[in-house]
Amino acid sequence: MTVIGLDLGGTTVHSGRVDKGEIKDSFLMNICADQSEQDVLNDVYTAIDNVIQDGAKGIGVGVPGLVDAEKGIVFSLANIPSWQKVHLKENLEDRYGIPTYINNDANCFATGVKYFGQGKKFKNLIGLTLGTGMGAGLILNHRLYSGNNCGAGEYGMLPYKDQNYEYYCSGQYFIKLWGKSGKELHKRALDGDIEAINIFKEYGVELGKAIKVLLYTLDPEAVFLGGSVSKAFEYFKETMMREINTFEFGHILEKFLVIPNQTPDIALLGAAALYEDSQRT
């Protein structure tokens, strides 16, 4: 069964023809942040046109913004100010004549992990994206749960200390508290820089506290980590797990796992997985 996946970012659009969890063909192009709504939409069409073939069953689209998943409306898109209320589902279904599903990038990460990644065996999992922000996609009872307004899983917005969890658990932590990017500190840690290694250890404590919130509220079997910060997992894993192990109910931790994503192109696969999720009852 062939499905088209499309990952629409703030600077690029990436499309792929996905068959049984494998990307058979893909297309990547840059987009300009200052383009009009229609120009960006035309770029989306170009990306899909380059991979679609007869027999495609559906289209899934992931975007870094606010979405009405039921109606397929994108209310805002990171770095592209012209996209404020775009009826993307309607436009794509009118053009291609196949069912289309739209969701935010964190939810797509979770569906990608569940259907095409390392999370296939889990009934309840959370996909936690750690990049410029902190997002969470929830798979509950084998299905994506988005909430009434596609707002479920916004754990990053919960108040924490003098800010919120996103401030302390995403890439913002390194920039705002240490004046360095996570990418730069990761490179320094790989070179054995003690200061960078210690910063990641402190970060691990903060992330561990956030994951305990996930445990107390949803009791998942596993949390999968994605996003740029997760690439430094080896440097914050120990302190993160030490903090998680202070969770009150020790028996729950016996089978609980925190797993960094290892599946390439998970955002693209996750977009395609929106169609897979829609077919599960």
TORDREN-91869 format. One record per atom (N, C-alpha, C, O): residue in one letter; x, z, y. Coordinates in steps of 0.05 Angstrom, whole numbers, padded with zeros to 5 digits, always signed. Atoms other than C-alpha are relative to their C-alpha. Layout:
N
aXZY ...
//
This chain:
281
m+00017+00000-00024 m+00000+00000+00000 m+00018+00000+00025 m+00035+00017+00028 t-00016+00004-00024 t+00030-00023+00066 t-00014+00012+00024 t-00037+00006+00030 v+00010-00012-00025 v+00021+00017+00130 v+00021-00005+00022 v+00045-00005+00016 i-00019+00003-00023 i+00052+00005+00199 i+00003+00027+00014 i-00017+00039+00021 g-00006-00024-00015 g+00086+00064+00231 g+00013-00007+00026 g+00029-00026+00027 l-00011+00005-00026 l+00104+00067+00304 l+00007+00026+00014 l-00011+00043+00018 d-00009-00024-00015 d+00145+00120+00340 d+00006-00009+00028 d+00025-00023+00034 l-00002+00007-00029 l+00135+00113+00415 l+00013+00023+00015 l+00001+00045+00018 g-00013-00022-00014 g+00186+00154+00453 g+00000-00005+00030 g-00015-00022+00040 g-00001+00003-00029 g+00203+00161+00526 g+00017-00023+00009 g+00013-00033+00032 t-00018+00022-00007 t+00256+00107+00525 t+00001-00023-00020 t+00011-00044-00014 t+00000+00020+00021 t+00246+00068+00460 t-00027-00001-00014 t-00042+00018-00013 v+00022+00002+00019 v+00193+00043+00413 v+00011-00011-00026 v+00026-00031-00026 h-00011+00006+00026 h+00208+00039+00339 h-00023-00004-00019 h-00040+00013-00023 s+00021+00007+00018 s+00163+00005+00289 s+00011-00006-00028 s+00034-00013-00031 g-00009+00006+00027 g+00166-00004+00214 g-00024-00006-00018 g-00046+00005-00015 r+00019+00005+00021 r+00128-00031+00155 r+00007+00017-00024 r+00029+00015-00036 v-00006-00020+00020 v+00123+00025+00105 v-00017-00005-00025 v-00041-00008-00024 d+00013+00005+00025 d+00106+00015+00032 d+00009+00022-00020 d+00033+00023-00027 k-00006-00021+00019 k+00103+00075-00016 k+00023+00018+00010 k+00040+00025-00006 g-00020-00018-00011 g+00146+00117+00030 g+00026-00013+00007 g+00045+00001+00015 e-00024+00014-00006 e+00199+00064+00040 e-00004-00019+00024 e-00024-00033+00025 i+00002+00019-00023 i+00212+00026+00105 i+00011-00027-00009 i+00035-00030-00014 k-00007+00027+00010 k+00213-00047+00085 k+00011-00017+00023 k+00027-00035+00018 d-00010+00016-00023 d+00225-00075+00155 d-00004+00018+00024 d-00024+00033+00026 s+00003-00016-00024 s+00236-00043+00223 s+00009-00015+00024 s+00023-00036+00022 f-00007+00013-00026 f+00243-00061+00296 f+00002+00021+00021 f-00014+00039+00023 l-00005-00020-00021 l+00271-00021+00354 l+00006-00014+00026 l+00022-00033+00027 m-00005+00012-00027 m+00269-00038+00428 m-00001+00022+00021 m-00015+00042+00018 n+00001-00018-00023 n+00282-00002+00494 n-00025-00006+00017 n-00034-00029+00018 i+00021+00004-00019 i+00226+00009+00543 i+00008+00013+00026 i+00024+00032+00026 c-00007-00010-00026 c+00230+00023+00617 c-00020+00021+00009 c-00044+00017+00007 a+00017-00022-00008 a+00203+00089+00644 a-00018-00007+00023 a-00039+00005+00027 d+00016+00007-00024 d+00177+00055+00707 d-00020-00022-00004 d-00032-00032+00015 q+00018+00021+00005 q+00135+00003+00673 q-00029+00008+00004 q-00036+00032+00004 s+00028-00005-00002 s+00060-00003+00683 s-00011+00007-00027 s+00001+00003-00048 e+00013-00006+00025 e+00011+00021+00631 e-00002-00025-00018 e+00003-00023-00042 q+00003+00024+00016 q-00002-00051+00608 q+00027-00010-00010 q+00028-00020-00033 d-00026+00009+00009 d+00072-00068+00605 d+00010+00016-00024 d+00021+00005-00043 v-00007-00017+00023 v+00085-00009+00558 v-00017-00007-00024 v-00007-00008-00046 l+00018+00008+00022 l+00024-00029+00517 l+00010-00026-00012 l+00008-00030-00036 n-00010+00025+00010 n+00053-00099+00512 n+00025+00004-00017 n+00029-00011-00037 d-00023-00007+00016 d+00118-00069+00486 d-00008+00010-00027 d+00004+00004-00048 v+00011-00010+00025 v+00078-00032+00433 v-00010-00024-00018 v-00004-00024-00041 y+00009+00024+00015 y+00045-00098+00413 y+00024-00015-00012 y+00024-00024-00035 t-00024+00015+00009 t+00113-00132+00409 t+00013+00014-00025 t+00021+00001-00044 a-00012-00015+00022 a+00140-00077+00364 a-00016-00003-00026 a-00004-00006-00047 i+00017+00003+00023 i+00081-00081+00317 i+00001-00029-00011 i+00003-00034-00035 d+00000+00028+00008 d+00080-00157+00317 d+00025-00008-00016 d+00024-00026-00033 n-00025+00007+00013 n+00152-00158+00293 n+00002+00011-00029 n+00020+00003-00044 v-00002-00011+00028 v+00137-00119+00228 v-00026-00004-00016 v-00025-00002-00040 i+00026+00001+00014 i+00063-00129+00211 i-00002-00025-00017 i+00008-00046-00009 q+00006+00023+00017 q+00042-00174+00154 q-00029+00003-00009 q-00041+00024-00008 d+00027-00001+00012 d-00025-00192+00123 d-00001+00020-00022 d+00018+00023-00038 g+00003-00020+00021 g-00051-00137+00079 g+00006+00028+00008 g+00002+00047-00007 a-00005-00027-00010 a-00030-00078+00122 a-00027+00015+00001 a-00047+00005+00011 k+00024-00016+00002 k-00081-00022+00111 k-00006+00015+00026 k-00030+00022+00031 g+00005-00016-00024 g-00072+00016+00176 g+00025+00002+00017 g+00047-00007+00009 i-00022-00005-00019 i-00028+00036+00235 i+00000+00029+00007 i-00021+00041+00012 g-00003-00028-00009 g-00002+00105+00252 g+00020+00000+00023 g+00041-00013+00022 v-00017-00001-00024 v+00029+00121+00320 v+00005+00029+00007 v-00013+00046+00009 g-00008-00027-00010 g+00068+00183+00341 g+00010-00003+00028 g+00026-00021+00035 v-00008+00001-00028 v+00078+00198+00415 v+00008+00028+00009 v-00003+00048-00001 p-00008-00026-00011 p+00113+00255+00453 p-00018+00007+00024 p-00008+00007+00047 g+00018-00006-00021 g+00052+00274+00493 g-00026+00012-00009 g-00029+00018-00033 l+00026-00011+00006 l-00018+00301+00496 l-00018-00022-00011 l-00020-00044+00000 v+00015+00020+00015 v-00066+00265+00449 v-00028+00012-00007 v-00030+00035-00015 d+00026-00005+00013 d-00140+00265+00432 d+00001-00015-00026 d-00003-00039-00027 a-00004+00014+00026 a-00128+00250+00358 a-00025-00013-00010 a-00024-00034-00023 e+00025+00011+00010 e-00201+00238+00342 e-00007-00026+00013 e-00015-00045+00000 k+00007+00025-00014 k-00212+00186+00396 k+00025-00018+00004 k+00022-00041+00012 g-00024+00016-00003 g-00140+00162+00397 g+00008-00006+00028 g+00017-00028+00035 i-00007+00003-00028 i-00129+00173+00471 i+00026+00015+00006 i+00029+00039-00001 v-00025-00013-00008 v-00059+00187+00498 v-00004+00009+00029 v-00008-00008+00047 f+00005-00010-00027 f-00066+00232+00560 f+00026+00001+00017 f+00024+00001+00041 s-00025+00001-00015 s+00007+00234+00579 s+00022-00007-00020 s+00021-00001-00044 l-00023+00008+00017 l+00073+00207+00553 l+00026+00008+00014 l+00030+00001+00037 a-00025-00010-00012 a+00141+00240+00564 a+00016-00023+00012 a+00021-00043-00002 n-00017+00018-00014 n+00182+00201+00615 n-00013-00027+00008 n+00000-00044+00021 i+00013+00025-00008 i+00130+00146+00625 i-00025+00008+00016 i-00047+00012+00004 p+00022-00011-00016 p+00085+00168+00683 p-00025-00018+00001 p-00047-00007+00007 s+00023+00018-00001 s+00039+00107+00679 s-00020+00006-00022 s-00044-00002-00020 w+00018-00005+00022 w+00010+00131+00613 w-00014+00027+00004 w-00002+00048-00003 q+00015-00025-00006 q-00042+00183+00634 q-00026+00003-00016 q-00035+00025-00022 k+00024-00001+00016 k-00105+00164+00596 k-00003-00028-00013 k-00019-00044-00004 v-00001+00026+00013 v-00092+00106+00549 v-00016+00001-00026 v-00010+00017-00044 h+00017+00001+00024 h-00144+00088+00496 h+00015-00017-00021 h+00008-00039-00027 l-00019+00015+00017 l-00089+00068+00447 l-00014-00008-00026 l-00010-00031-00035 k+00014+00007+00025 k-00131+00071+00383 k-00018-00024+00004 k-00018-00042-00012 e+00018+00022-00005 e-00184+00026+00413 e+00014-00026+00004 e+00006-00047-00006 n-00015+00025-00005 n-00133-00024+00438 n+00012-00011-00025 n+00011-00036-00029 l-00013+00009+00024 l-00096-00028+00372 l-00020-00010-00020 l-00015-00030-00034 e+00020+00009+00020 e-00158-00033+00329 e-00013-00026+00009 e-00020-00043-00008 d+00011+00025-00010 d-00186-00087+00374 d+00019-00024-00005 d+00010-00046-00012 r-00019+00022+00003 r-00122-00127+00369 r+00006-00007-00030 r+00009-00030-00037 y-00010+00004+00028 y-00104-00117+00295 y-00022+00002-00021 y-00019-00007-00044 g+00022-00002+00018 g-00171-00101+00263 g+00003+00018-00024 g-00010+00014-00045 i-00004-00019+00022 i-00146-00044+00219 i+00000+00028+00012 i+00005+00032+00035 p+00002-00028-00010 p-00155+00032+00224 p+00026+00009+00012 p+00048+00004+00002 t-00024-00010-00014 t-00107+00065+00273 t-00003+00030+00005 t-00024+00040+00012 y+00000-00029-00003 y-00087+00138+00278 y+00022+00008+00020 y+00045-00001+00017 i-00019-00008-00021 i-00052+00171+00338 i+00003+00030-00002 i-00016+00045-00005 n-00005-00028-00002 n-00019+00239+00341 n+00026+00006+00014 n+00041-00013+00019 n-00025-00007-00014 n+00037+00277+00375 n+00023+00001-00020 n+00020+00001-00044 d-00024+00004+00016 d+00108+00274+00350 d+00005+00024-00019 d+00015+00020-00041 a-00004-00023+00018 a+00110+00345+00321 a-00018-00002-00025 a-00010+00004-00047 n+00018+00004+00023 n+00049+00331+00278 n+00009-00022-00018 n+00006-00021-00043 c-00011+00021+00016 c+00080+00266+00256 c+00024+00009-00017 c+00027+00000-00040 f-00023-00010+00015 f+00143+00302+00236 f-00010+00015-00025 f+00001+00012-00047 a+00011-00015+00023 a+00101+00349+00192 a-00012-00018-00021 a-00007-00014-00045 t+00012+00018+00020 t+00062+00292+00159 t+00022-00016-00014 t+00020-00022-00038 g-00022+00015+00013 g+00127+00254+00147 g+00013+00017-00022 g+00019+00007-00043 v-00012-00018+00020 v+00158+00314+00112 v-00018+00004-00024 v-00009+00004-00047 k+00019-00006+00022 k+00095+00326+00071 k-00004-00025-00018 k-00003-00022-00043 y+00007+00023+00016 y+00081+00255+00048 y+00024-00016-00010 y+00023-00027-00032 f-00022+00018+00007 f+00148+00220+00047 f+00027+00014+00000 f+00048+00002-00004 g-00026-00014-00002 g+00201+00275+00054 g+00002+00022-00021 g-00007+00019-00044 q-00007-00022+00018 q+00223+00341+00023 q-00023+00019-00005 q-00021+00038-00021 g+00022-00019+00001 g+00155+00375+00030 g-00023-00007-00019 g-00044+00006-00018 k+00022+00010+00016 k+00114+00338-00022 k-00013+00021-00018 k-00037+00021-00022 k+00011-00020+00019 k+00106+00398-00069 k-00014+00023+00013 k-00026+00039+00000 f+00010-00023-00013 f+00084+00447-00016 f-00029-00004+00010 f-00036-00025+00020 k+00028+00001-00008 k+00011+00463-00002 k-00002+00007+00030 k-00018-00005+00045 n+00000-00009-00027 n+00024+00499+00064 n+00028+00000+00012 n+00046+00014+00002 l-00026+00001-00012 l+00083+00481+00108 l-00002-00004+00030 l-00023-00012+00040 i-00002+00005-00029 i+00104+00478+00181 i+00024-00017+00006 i+00046-00011-00004 g-00022+00016-00010 g+00146+00424+00212 g+00007+00009+00028 g-00010+00006+00046 l-00008-00011-00026 l+00184+00454+00270 l+00021-00018+00013 l+00043-00021+00002 t-00019+00018-00014 t+00217+00406+00319 t+00014+00014+00022 t+00002+00027+00039 l-00018-00014-00019 l+00275+00433+00359 l+00017-00020+00015 l+00038-00028+00006 g-00014+00019-00017 g+00296+00386+00414 g+00000+00009+00029 g+00007+00032+00035 t+00003-00009-00027 t+00284+00386+00488 t-00022+00020+00003 t-00023+00036+00022 g+00021-00020+00002 g+00222+00426+00470 g-00001+00011-00028 g+00015+00004-00045 m+00005-00011+00027 m+00196+00464+00410 m-00029-00006-00007 m-00048+00004+00006 g+00027+00007+00009 g+00136+00435+00374 g-00003+00007-00030 g+00017+00010-00044 a+00005-00007+00028 a+00103+00452+00308 a-00024-00017-00010 a-00045-00018+00003 g+00021+00014+00014 g+00061+00410+00261 g-00008+00017-00025 g+00009+00026-00039 l+00010-00018+00021 l+00017+00448+00211 l-00012-00016-00023 l-00031-00032-00019 i+00013+00011+00024 i+00002+00425+00140 i-00012+00024-00015 i+00002+00041-00025 l+00014-00022+00013 l-00051+00471+00112 l-00018-00011-00022 l-00034-00029-00018 n+00015+00010+00023 n-00081+00461+00043 n+00004-00030-00004 n-00015-00045-00009 h-00009+00027+00004 h-00043+00395+00037 h-00009-00020+00022 h-00004-00044+00019 r+00009+00018-00021 r-00073+00366+00102 r+00011+00009+00027 r+00016+00032+00032 l-00007-00006-00027 l-00051+00361+00173 l-00023+00014+00015 l-00046+00005+00014 y+00020-00014-00017 y-00087+00411+00218 y+00009-00002+00029 y+00029+00009+00037 s-00006+00005-00028 s-00088+00390+00291 s-00015+00018+00019 s-00007+00020+00043 g+00017-00016-00018 g-00141+00437+00319 g-00020-00018+00014 g-00021-00042+00010 n+00021+00015-00013 n-00200+00416+00362 n+00011-00019+00021 n-00002-00040+00026 n-00011+00016-00022 n-00156+00387+00418 n+00028-00009-00005 n+00043-00015+00013 c-00028+00007+00008 c-00093+00369+00379 c+00020+00020+00011 c+00043+00013+00015 g-00018-00020-00011 g-00064+00433+00406 g+00009+00022-00019 g+00023+00040-00011 a-00009-00020+00020 a-00054+00472+00342 a+00030-00001-00004 a+00042-00023-00004 g-00028+00000+00005 g+00017+00494+00331 g+00018+00002+00024 g+00042-00001+00022 e-00016-00002-00024 e+00039+00503+00403 e+00013+00028+00003 e+00009+00042+00022 y-00013-00026+00000 y+00080+00564+00385 y+00022+00002+00022 y+00028+00024+00031 g-00020-00001-00021 g+00133+00545+00436 g-00011+00011+00026 g+00005+00021+00043 m+00012-00009-00025 m+00084+00563+00491 m-00007+00030+00000 m-00015+00040+00021 l+00006-00028+00001 l+00073+00634+00468 l+00020+00016+00017 l+00044+00011+00016 p-00019-00016-00017 p+00102+00685+00517 p+00020+00015-00017 p+00014+00026-00038 y-00022-00014+00014 y+00169+00714+00495 y+00021+00008+00021 y+00030-00008+00037 k-00018-00012-00020 k+00215+00759+00536 k-00010-00007+00028 k-00033-00002+00034 d+00008+00007-00027 d+00214+00733+00607 d-00010-00029+00003 d-00017-00038+00025 q+00008+00029-00001 q+00195+00661+00588 q-00020-00005-00023 q-00041+00007-00024 n+00015+00005+00024 n+00167+00633+00523 n+00019-00008-00023 n+00043-00010-00018 y-00017+00006+00022 y+00192+00615+00454 y+00015-00027+00003 y+00038-00029-00006 e-00013+00026-00004 e+00208+00543+00474 e+00026+00004+00016 e+00046-00009+00010 y-00023-00005-00017 y+00256+00569+00527 y+00024+00010-00016 y+00047+00002-00011 y-00021-00012+00016 y+00296+00608+00475 y+00006-00014-00027 y+00026-00008-00039 c-00003+00011+00026 c+00287+00565+00413 c+00004-00030-00001 c+00007-00041-00023 s-00005+00029-00001 s+00295+00493+00436 s+00027-00006+00013 s+00043+00013+00017 g-00025+00007-00014 g+00352+00455+00468 g+00002+00012+00028 g+00024+00014+00039 q-00001-00013-00026 q+00332+00489+00533 q+00018+00025+00000 q+00030+00032+00020 y-00015-00025+00003 y+00366+00552+00507 y+00029-00004+00008 y+00041+00012+00023 f-00028+00005-00005 f+00435+00521+00511 f+00005-00008+00029 f+00025+00000+00042 i-00003+00009-00028 i+00425+00487+00578 i-00004+00022+00020 i+00012+00026+00038 k+00008-00019-00020 k+00391+00543+00615 k+00015+00027-00001 k+00018+00040+00019 l-00014-00026+00003 l+00428+00603+00587 l+00031-00003+00000 l+00045+00015+00007 w-00029+00003+00003 w+00497+00573+00575 w+00011-00024+00016 w+00036-00027+00017 g-00009+00023-00016 g+00500+00511+00619 g+00013-00022-00015 g+00027-00038-00003 k-00011+00021+00017 k+00519+00466+00561 k-00022-00011-00017 k-00041+00003-00024 s+00020+00011+00018 s+00479+00418+00519 s+00005+00008-00029 s+00028+00015-00036 g-00003-00006+00028 g+00466+00433+00446 g+00019-00019-00014 g+00034-00011-00032 k-00017+00021+00012 k+00501+00368+00428 k+00029+00006+00005 k+00046+00004-00013 e-00027-00006-00006 e+00564+00388+00465 e+00010+00025-00015 e+00032+00025-00025 l-00007-00025+00014 l+00564+00458+00435 l+00003-00005-00030 l+00021+00007-00043 h-00002+00007+00028 h+00553+00429+00365 h+00027-00013-00005 h+00041-00007-00025 k-00026+00013+00003 k+00614+00384+00374 k+00022+00020+00002 k+00042+00019-00014 r-00021-00020-00002 r+00655+00443+00397 r+00001+00018-00024 r+00022+00026-00034 a+00001-00017+00024 a+00631+00485+00338 a+00013-00015-00024 a+00028-00002-00039 l-00013+00016+00022 l+00652+00429+00290 l+00030+00000+00003 l+00044-00002-00017 d-00029-00001-00005 d+00721+00433+00322 d+00011+00028-00002 d+00035+00033+00002 g-00009-00028+00005 g+00723+00508+00308 g+00000+00017+00025 g+00011+00039+00025 d+00001-00015-00024 d+00709+00532+00379 d-00016+00026-00004 d-00040+00025-00011 i+00012-00026+00006 i+00693+00607+00372 i-00024+00005+00019 i-00045+00015+00010 e+00022-00005-00019 e+00650+00611+00436 e-00025-00016-00008 e-00047-00005-00009 a+00022+00017+00008 a+00606+00553+00413 a-00013+00011-00026 a-00038+00012-00028 i+00010-00011+00025 i+00599+00583+00343 i-00016+00026+00005 i-00037+00030-00007 n+00014-00025-00007 n+00579+00651+00373 n-00027-00006+00014 n-00046+00009+00010 i+00025+00008-00014 i+00527+00617+00418 i-00021-00008-00021 i-00045+00000-00019 f+00019+00008+00021 f+00495+00586+00356 f-00010+00024-00016 f-00033+00025-00025 k+00008-00024+00014 k+00495+00653+00322 k-00021+00016+00015 k-00040+00026+00004 e+00020-00013-00016 e+00457+00683+00380 e-00027-00015+00000 e-00048-00004-00001 y+00024+00018+00002 y+00409+00624+00379 y-00015+00005-00026 y-00040+00006-00026 g+00012-00005+00026 g+00396+00638+00305 g-00018+00025+00000 g-00039+00025-00012 v+00016-00024-00002 v+00370+00707+00322 v-00027-00006+00014 v-00048+00002+00005 e+00025+00007-00014 e+00320+00678+00372 e-00018-00017-00017 e-00043-00012-00018 l+00017+00017+00017 l+00296+00624+00324 l-00012+00016-00023 l-00034+00012-00031 g+00011-00017+00021 g+00289+00676+00269 g-00024+00016+00008 g-00043+00019-00007 k+00023-00015-00010 k+00242+00716+00312 k-00024-00018+00003 k-00047-00010-00003 a+00022+00019-00002 a+00200+00654+00325 a-00012-00007-00027 a-00036-00009-00031 i+00010+00006+00027 i+00196+00638+00251 i-00015+00024-00012 i-00033+00020-00028 k+00016-00023+00009 k+00172+00709+00238 k-00028-00001+00011 k-00047+00007-00003 v+00027+00004-00011 v+00113+00693+00284 v-00015-00019-00018 v-00039-00015-00023 l+00013+00019+00018 l+00098+00634+00239 l-00008+00013-00026 l-00030+00008-00037 l+00006-00014+00025 l+00101+00679+00178 l-00024+00019+00004 l-00042+00020-00014 y+00022-00019-00004 y+00054+00731+00208 y-00026-00014+00005 y-00047-00003-00002 t+00025+00014-00008 t+00003+00680+00232 t-00010-00019-00021 t-00034-00022-00025 l+00009+00021+00019 l+00002+00626+00178 l+00010+00003-00029 l-00001-00010-00047 d-00010-00005+00027 d+00042+00651+00118 d+00006-00026-00015 d-00004-00030-00037 p-00006+00026+00013 p+00071+00582+00101 p+00020+00005-00024 p+00033+00025-00025 e-00020-00001+00022 e+00111+00568+00038 e+00028-00008+00010 e+00048+00002+00001 a-00026+00010-00010 a+00165+00532+00078 a-00003-00008+00030 a-00024-00016+00039 v-00002+00011-00027 v+00186+00515+00149 v+00023-00021-00001 v+00045-00015-00009 f-00020+00022-00002 f+00222+00448+00158 f+00009-00004+00028 f-00008-00005+00047 l-00011+00002-00027 l+00267+00440+00217 l+00009-00029+00006 l+00022-00041-00010 g-00008+00027-00009 g+00275+00374+00255 g+00009+00001+00029 g+00009+00023+00041 g-00009+00001-00027 g+00300+00352+00322 g+00030+00003+00002 g+00043+00010-00018 s-00029+00001-00004 s+00370+00349+00351 s+00014+00027-00006 s+00036+00027-00017 v-00013-00026+00004 v+00383+00424+00348 v+00004+00006-00030 v+00023+00020-00038 s-00001-00006+00029 s+00370+00426+00272 s+00026-00011-00013 s+00033-00003-00034 k-00025+00011+00011 k+00434+00385+00262 k+00022+00021-00001 k+00042+00017-00016 a-00020-00021+00000 a+00473+00448+00276 a-00008+00023-00018 a+00002+00046-00015 f+00012-00021+00017 f+00436+00487+00222 f+00021+00019-00012 f+00017+00043-00013 e-00020-00016+00014 e+00499+00511+00187 e+00011+00022+00018 e+00021+00042+00008 y-00012-00019-00018 y+00520+00548+00250 y-00020+00022+00009 y-00011+00043+00020 f+00019-00022-00007 f+00455+00588+00261 f-00016+00010-00024 f-00032+00028-00022 k+00015-00007+00023 k+00429+00593+00190 k+00002+00030-00007 k-00018+00043-00012 e-00004-00027+00009 e+00460+00661+00174 e-00014+00021+00017 e-00028+00038+00006 t+00013-00019-00018 t+00436+00699+00235 t-00031-00004+00000 t-00046+00015+00003 m+00029+00006+00002 m+00368+00664+00231 m-00012+00014-00024 m-00033+00027-00022 m+00011-00012+00025 m+00357+00687+00159 m+00002+00030+00001 m-00015+00044-00009 r-00002-00029-00002 r+00382+00757+00175 r-00023+00011+00016 r-00034+00032+00009 e+00023-00008-00016 e+00328+00762+00228 e-00026-00003-00015 e-00043+00014-00015 i+00024+00004+00016 i+00275+00732+00183 i-00004+00021-00021 i-00026+00029-00028 n+00001-00020+00022 n+00292+00782+00129 n-00009+00028+00010 n-00011+00046-00006 t+00012-00025-00010 t+00267+00838+00175 t-00031-00002+00000 t-00044+00017+00008 f+00030+00004+00003 f+00196+00810+00163 f-00011+00023-00017 f+00001+00031-00037 e+00010-00025+00012 e+00152+00868+00143 e-00007-00002-00030 e-00004+00017-00045 f+00009+00002+00028 f+00126+00840+00077 f+00020-00015-00017 f+00020-00040-00019 g-00023+00012+00014 g+00187+00829+00034 g-00007-00018-00023 g+00008-00037-00028 h+00007+00016+00023 h+00151+00800-00026 h-00006-00029+00008 h-00002-00047-00008 i+00006+00027-00009 i+00129+00740+00016 i+00026-00016+00003 i+00026-00040-00001 l-00025+00014-00004 l+00202+00724+00031 l+00013-00010-00026 l+00032-00026-00025 e-00013+00007+00026 e+00219+00718-00043 e-00001-00030-00005 e+00018-00041-00018 k+00003+00028+00005 k+00194+00646-00044 k+00001-00017+00025 k-00001-00042+00024 f+00001+00014-00026 f+00195+00628+00030 f+00027-00015+00005 f+00048-00004-00001 l-00023+00017-00004 l+00243+00572+00050 l+00001-00010+00029 l-00020-00017+00040 v-00004+00015-00025 v+00272+00545+00115 v+00019-00022-00006 v+00041-00018-00016 i-00015+00024+00010 i+00297+00474+00104 i+00004-00020+00022 i-00016-00029+00035 p-00005+00021-00020 p+00330+00426+00152 p-00008-00027-00012 p-00002-00033-00035 n+00008+00026+00010 n+00301+00356+00146 n+00024-00017-00006 n+00044-00018+00009 q-00022+00018+00008 q+00346+00307+00109 q-00010-00029-00003 q+00005-00046-00011 t+00012+00027+00004 t+00299+00246+00108 t+00005-00017+00025 t-00004-00010+00047 p-00005+00017-00023 p+00323+00189+00153 p-00027-00012+00011 p-00046-00015-00004 d+00023+00013-00013 d+00273+00159+00203 d-00026+00015-00005 d-00047+00003-00009 i+00024-00016+00006 i+00224+00216+00192 i-00022-00003+00020 i-00045-00001+00013 a+00021+00004-00020 a+00188+00203+00258 a-00016-00025-00006 a-00040-00025-00003 l+00014+00025+00007 l+00172+00132+00237 l-00017+00004-00025 l-00040-00005-00026 l+00015-00005+00025 l+00152+00153+00167 l-00024+00018+00005 l-00045+00015-00006 g+00021-00018-00006 g+00111+00209+00196 g-00024-00013+00014 g-00047-00006+00009 a+00022+00016-00013 a+00071+00161+00240 a-00016-00015-00021 a-00040-00014-00021 a+00013+00014+00021 a+00056+00119+00179 a-00016+00019-00018 a-00037+00012-00028 a+00013-00019+00017 a+00037+00182+00141 a-00027+00010+00012 a-00043+00022-00003 l+00026-00007-00012 l-00021+00194+00190 l-00022-00015-00015 l-00044-00004-00020 y+00020+00015+00016 y-00058+00140+00151 y-00003+00013-00027 y-00025+00016-00037 e+00001-00013+00026 e-00040+00173+00085 e-00016+00026+00001 e-00033+00031-00016 d+00014-00025-00003 d-00066+00239+00110 d-00030-00004+00004 d-00047+00011-00006 s+00029+00006-00005 s-00132+00207+00133 s-00015-00007-00026 s-00039-00005-00028 q+00012+00008+00026 q-00144+00183+00061 q-00004+00023-00019 q-00018+00021-00039 r+00002-00023+00018 r-00138+00252+00030 r-00024+00017+00007 r-00029+00023+00031 t+00025-00016-00005 t-00203+00291+00022 t+00003+00028-00012 t-00015+00044-00011 
//
